Amino acid sequence: GSMALEEKDGVKAVVLRCLPLSAPPKCMALWVARLAQANVHFFAMTAIACAAMLRLWAFQQRRQERRRLCEFVAGEVVRSLESLAEKPPYPVDTVKSELQEDPRYGDQIGLIWKDVVKQVETSPGIVVGAAPEGATWRWEMPLELTKTEE
């Protein structure tokens, strides 16, 4: 997976490309955690977007594995948020609304919200970083998921 600041036709965007959906769940979750630690200014948007992708992927798996995966991702995201709570403010509610407006996620956001953000909201003072230089956010879904949806 990768994350980069790109510019196309004068529009800046932070582009997140997720690992292939065939990657092992723990590998994907650890990648989320690593991104959160390495990109302190816009880590939470990345982590929550990754969690959304992971949640969609997890629906294709056995129920027990899905539950373990969601718990693991939620824990890593929350730990990263807590460790960086003093960083520049970017309200969690704004993250939620921006993700909900992305048609590729739709109702799934409510599901990851229960796993991840409810825990964030119970930790006072957590704020997250905004995209750099006024860039917008853009997520690219893994190819396998696009095929599955079709």
Protein Blocks (a to p, Z undefined) as FASTA:
>chain_A
ZZddddeehiacdddddddfkbcfklmmmmmmmmmmmmmmlmmmmmmmmmmmmmmmmmmm
cfklmmmmmmmmmmmmmmmmmmmmmgccddfklmmmmmmmpmklmmmmmmmmmmmmmmmm
mmghiacdddehhiacdddddfklmmmmZZ
